[in-house]
Amino acid sequence: MDQPPQQIVELTIERMGAKAMGLARLNGKRVLVARGLPGETLRAELAREQPDYLTALALEPVVPSPQRVEPACPHFAQCGGCDWQHLAYPAQLEAKRQTAEETFRRQGGLEPPPGWILHPCPRPLEYRDRLTFAAVPVSPGTGPAALVPGFFPWKEGPPVAVEVCRLAPEVLTRLAAQALAWPPLAGLNPAALQVETVLHGPPQAPRLGLVLRVNQTALLQALAHQGDSLTAWLDAPWDGIPHPPVDQVALLADNGKGEARLLRGDGRLEKHLGPHRWMAPLGGFFQVNPTMAEALVGRLSEHLAEPWVQHLAGPNTGKHKKTKQNSGAGTKHPSLMDLYCGAGLLSLPLARQGWAVTGVEQNQEAAALAQTQSTTEGLKQARFVGANLETPGELTRQAARHQKAFGPPTVLLADPPRRGLSAQVVREIMALGPPVVVLVSCDGATLARDAARLSTAYGLASLEGFDLFPQTHHLEFLAVLKRK
């Protein structure tokens, strides 16, 4: 990869390309232009040259797109957290639709079902309930540098300071600023720190959680000795302004050893989506857009209530009936396995509706919280297991235990990491052969690849997109596959 000398050129953007980049051409060669919009002519700075394309950075429009709007965030020009605050929201949705369809055809050789649905977010700003900040040093002129919250830029370089993030309520940025202003952090290497802030609890009485991530065990231990000082610092009014209680505070060491010190609370976040409630580990994964996560959970439930799925689940769907095959559980339920289940976001609501569920999750803490909640609620037909599905044969072993307790799964649900399903897991799904496979994915390319791998046995019955991440090029998918 070569970096050409700085060169300013004028380009016309033909269409939206991969990762929110505008696609143009220069002397017959493709140019991917960061923050370029389809239909506009702009001045751009060439950045890097690859064998078959160039990358460039948009500087200013010469003939702007009619869809170009004024960004809502004062940091948009430098911050890399958003792709599209300069693009009108309806146009963002259309760009995501086109990109998804092209990706399915190119990566999977699959045609999206006609009229597939893309659900817009009713609130395209301030929709997130969690943010993770880098630490940015700000020199006061004398003494050690102060630290303030920041994000990495869309150009290459160190993180840039931000006073607000328009993707989330302002209180999350203010909490991060207060945490980084804690005196024991002054003068520390900012690269050693990250701050994660999160809203949780019922909407009518929200609470705050904070995770201070460090990169060394020694630093974790040194800061933990002053933990009472940190919690007192967070309790004080910030700039004289009251705030919701900060009831969960932890130090985590990102050193691969899972070291942590809980300074306040029990390490559990209380998450609410409509009528449903979950417990999630502080510092663990949970969807960051509550409104759209609720829509996703609701649509999954509706899909599994469709007549053709209910027919496959059998005549006793939702009923309690003793069976010889199922004598260990003593009941007969429609049966589902949830792979990469996290804290049970997708499968706990289904268990409440009568589905027999086995959830499998590598994060032991998340799986334990889901199991505790199912036990507390008396969901005897739900079990959650901490296990690594990438271990060869693990899915097969868990499926055998599920079948012994609940019968063979009618539905296999998988919400894997962005990298998608491993080839090993795909082989084990194919060998198991459930009538219905449901894939939830935040990456259209890996979803298309996984659907293609399964296509010898499964056809794509439906596809839906959920805009969990407005102002970015990311899109969440729900795909239902039916065994041929």
Secondary structure as UniProt FT lines:
FT   STRAND          8..12
FT   STRAND          15..16
FT   HELIX           18..20
FT   STRAND          21..26
FT   TURN            27..28
FT   STRAND          29..34
FT   TURN            38..39
FT   STRAND          41..49
FT   STRAND          53..63
FT   TURN            66..67
FT   TURN            74..78
FT   TURN            85..86
FT   HELIX           89..108
FT   TURN            114..115
FT   STRAND          117..119
FT   STRAND          130..138
FT   STRAND          146..151
FT   STRAND          160..161
FT   TURN            166..167
FT   HELIX           170..180
FT   HELIX           183..185
FT   TURN            186..187
FT   HELIX           190..192
FT   STRAND          193..200
FT   TURN            203..204
FT   STRAND          207..214
FT   HELIX           217..224
FT   TURN            225..226
FT   HELIX           227..235
FT   TURN            239..240
FT   STRAND          246..253
FT   STRAND          260..264
FT   STRAND          268..273
FT   TURN            274..275
FT   STRAND          276..281
FT   TURN            282..283
FT   HELIX           290..304
FT   HELIX           307..313
FT   TURN            315..318
FT   TURN            325..329
FT   STRAND          335..339
FT   TURN            342..346
FT   HELIX           347..352
FT   TURN            353..354
FT   STRAND          356..361
FT   HELIX           364..376
FT   TURN            377..378
FT   TURN            380..381
FT   STRAND          382..386
FT   TURN            389..390
FT   TURN            392..393
FT   HELIX           394..406
FT   STRAND          411..414
FT   TURN            418..419
FT   HELIX           423..432
FT   STRAND          436..441
FT   HELIX           444..454
FT   TURN            455..457
FT   STRAND          458..466
FT   TURN            470..471
FT   STRAND          476..483
//
